[in-house]
Amino acid sequence: MRYAGGDQTLTRVDGGYRLNVRPDAVDLWQWDALLEQARAATTDSQRAERLDQALRLWRTARWPTWRGVAEQVRQRLERQRITALAEWAELEIEAGRPLMWLSCSPSRWPSIRRPSRWSLP
């Protein structure tokens, strides 16, 4: 069986199906690409822009109770989000752009030790 609709295809493989999509059609892959671009940026303004774009992809942190590998992925993504948010905020302040508001729940944040500059995991 093979289904082609738009830019994605559904193919039958041993044990199930495989959905093939463009990398830019999956927000998780966009997130990873933008964090990589932020790491490679040569200026603070480029870095802040990529972090801002990545953070705008983040909609909610409503995670079900996951176990095993899925829980490890959830924890990694949450750490990345918090680090990206903190680094973006620092870059915005250094650039003289005050943050109008920042809503967060510090009690839900994992422990982060702050080096002289934030670094993306």
N, C-alpha and C positions, 0 to 999 in steps of 0.2 A: 504494500500500500504506500502511496506517496500523495501528499496533498500539498499544493502550492497555492498560497494566498498572499498577495502582496509581496513583501520581501522575506517572508518566512516559509519554510518547508517543514512538513511533518513526514518523517520516514519511519517505516517499521524496521526495527532492528531486533536482534536476539533478545528476548526477555522484555520487550516493550516497544516504545516509540522514542524517537529523537526529534526534538523541535530545534531547527536551525534558524537563528535570527542574526541580523547584523549586530555587531557590538554596540553601535550607538543607539540601538533600540532597547537596551537593557540598562536601567538606571544604575545598577550595581557596577556594571562595566564602565559606565560613564564616570561614576564616582572614582573608581580606581584610576582611570585615565587622567582625570582632573587633578587628583592628588599627585600623580607622577609628574604632570606638567608643573604643578606648584613646586615640587622638589627641584625640578630642572630650571626653574625661572631664574633669570639673571638679575632681576631688580625686585625690590620690595613691592612696587606697584603691580608688577606682573604676578607675583606670588599671591598678593592679596586678591587680585581679580580671579585667579584660578580657584582659590579657597572659597571665595564668595560664590562662584558658579557651582562648586561642589556642594556647599552647604544649602544652596537653594534646591538641590535635588532631594534633600532630606525632608520627608513629610512628617513622620511620626516615629516614635520609639515604642510602639505597641507590639511587643514581642510575646508570642505565646510561650508556654513552658516547653522549652526544647531541651534535648539531651544530646550528649555525644558531640559529634562533629558540628552539628547545627548550632549547638550552644557555644562552641568555640568560635564559630564564624560570627555569631551575634555579639559576643564579647569583643572580638577584634574590631568589628564595625563600630561598636559603641566607643571604644577607646580612640579609634581614628576620628570619629565625629567630634569628640570632646577636644582632642588635640588640635584638630583643624579649626574649631570654633575659637579656642584660646589663642592660637597663632594669628588668625584673621583679626581678632579683636585687638591684639597687640600691634599689628601692622597698621590698622586703622587709626589707633590712638597716636602712634608715632608719626603718622602722616598728617596729623592735625584734624582728623575727622572724628569728632566725638561720637560715641555710640549713644543713640537716642534711647534705646532700651535693650536690655538683654535679659530675657526670661530663661531661667534655668533652675534646676533643683540640685544644688550641690550635694545633698545627701545621697543622691543616686549616682554620683560620679565615682568612678574607681579612683584609687589613689594615684596621683600623678606627681612625680618629682619634677620640678621646673628647672631645666638647665638655663644657661644664660640666654639661649634662644630656644624656642620650641622646636622639636623635631618630629616629623611625621613618622609613625611606625611603619 
